[in-house]
């Protein structure tokens, strides 16, 4: 089994913390045996993560799905 969980980590060489949304994996006894190496979403607080998730949900509902197989990237400086 797996789910998404917020994990709070200390910031190296700082008294601060960062929060991240990770995929967490459980063994048959319900104990955590692994999580993603890098967070799916990171923020300075739980509120920051909730705000990001809200923005993601709004964008997902607002915009069409991009077909990655036919996506063509343009030059960054294309000011037609």
N, C-alpha and C positions, 0 to 999 in steps of 0.2 A: 504494500500500500504506500501511497505517497500523497502529499498535499503541499500547498504553499504555506509558509510560516514566516513571520517576521523574526529575524535574529538580530540582537543588539550586540555590537562588537566595539571594543575599545579602539580608538584611533592611535596608531603608533606614535610614541613620543608626545602624547597630548593627553590632557585630562578629559577630552571630549569623547563622545560615542558617535557611531553611525549605525543606522538601521538599514536592513536590507530584507527584501522579499526573496526567499530561497525555496526551491523544491526540496522537500525533506522526505527521506525514504525510511520506512519502518520495517523491522523484521516481524516474524510471525508472532512474537510475544508483545509487539507494540512498542518496542524500544527503537530509538533512532539509531540507524547504522550508517547513514550517509546524508549529505546534502550537497547541493551544487557548490562548485568551487568558487564561483562568482555569483553575486546576487542578480536576480532578474531585474529588480528595481532597488535603488538605494536612495536614502534621504537623511536629513539631519534630525528628523523626529518622526514619530508615528503619524502626526498630522501632515507632515510633508509627503509621506508615502500615500496617505489617503487622498491628498490633493492630486498627486500624480495619477493614482488609479482612477480618480474621477475624470481627469482630463483624458486619459486613455479610453475610458468607456465612452465619453462624449464623442471623441474622434472616430472610434470604431463604428458608432451608430450613425455618424454624419457622412463619412466618406466611403466610397466604393472600395472593394477589395482590389489590390494591385496584382496583376498576373505577373509573377516573377519570371516566368519562362519567356515572356515577350517584352520585358522591361528594357528600355534603351535609355542609358544615361546621357544627359547632355552636358556640355561644357558649363562650368560654374559661372563663367563671365559672359554667357550668351544673353545680351540685352537687346533682343530684336525689337 
